[in-house]
Amino acid sequence: MLILMLSMAGVPPMVGFWAKWSVFAQVVHAGFVWLAVVAVIFAIIGAFYYLRIIKLMYFDKAEDTTPIDAGMDMRVALSANALVILLLGLMPHTLMVVCLRALGVA
């Protein structure tokens, strides 16, 4: 959950950072600098909420301390998801090549 929230907040080296960077770069390239500035402001506001969830999960005292029993399949799925988010963030070119092939550009 931590890696997913950091990615959605746009923290490097997660894949969410590169997604936001690509969108902002294309908006600026199209000549809409004002729109990119507005988008960055909203991204900062969104990051506040994502980081607040992280704070609540890891730093605040829990009201209910009953452990959640997750099966092995759920643990594997969440771990694989976190690793893919991190690996695609470290190697964003790989994802871009896949996307361009899906669009038929490359």
N, C-alpha and C positions, 0 to 999 in steps of 0.2 A: 504494500500500500504506500509505503514511503517513496519508493522509486516512481510509482505511478503519479503521485501527487507532485513530486519534484519535476517530473516530465511535463505535466500539465501546466505547472507554473512557469515553465520555460527556462529551467535551470540547466546550464551546460554540465556535463556532456550528454544529457538525456536527449532522446529523439524529439521531444516536444520543443526544445530550444531550436533545433534545426528547422522544424516545421514553421515555427513563428518567424525565424530569420528568413526563410525562403519567401514567405508571403509578404513580409515587410519589404524585402529587396525588390520583389516584382511590382509592388505598389509604387515604390519610389521610382523604379525604372519606367513605369508608365506615366510618371509625371504628377502623381497625386501625393506630394510630400505632406500636405495638410492631413490627408487621410491616414498616412502612416503614423504621423504624430498622434492623432486621435486613437489609433489602434494600439500604439505603445502605451498610452495613458490607460486605456481599458485593460491591457495586458498586465500592467502594474497593479491595478485594482483587483483583477482576478488572482494574481499571485498572492496578494494579501489573504484572500479567502483560502486558497490552497495551503499556504503556509500556516494559517490558523488551524486547519484540520490536523496538520502534522503536530503542532503544539498541543492540541487537545489529546491526540493519541499517545504521545510519548512523554509529555512533561507535566500534564495536569493529573491530579489524583482522581482515580476512577471511582465512580459511585458503586458500581457492581463489579466485583472482582471474580465472578464465576468464569472459569476458563471456557473458551469456545473449542469444541472438539471438531477439528477439521480432519477429514479422511486423507489418506495418502494421495488419492487422485487430485484432490483440491490443492494439496501442498505442491505437487508436481506442476500443476497447471499455473499456479501463482508464481512459482519459481521460474518456470519457463518464460512466462510473460515478463517478469522483471529482467531476466537476462536478455531477452530480445530487445526490450526498451533500451537497456544500457548498451548493448552491442551495436544497435542501429544508431545510437547517439554517438558512439565512438567511430563508426564507419558510415556516415550518412550517404556517401556516394553510392553504396550498394543499394540502398532503398531508392535513390533517385534513378538508377539504371533500371530497376524493376518497374518503377512507375512509368518511365519513358517508353519501355518496351510494351507495357500494357496499353499505352496511348497510341502505339504505332509510330512514334517519333524516331526511336533509335533502333 
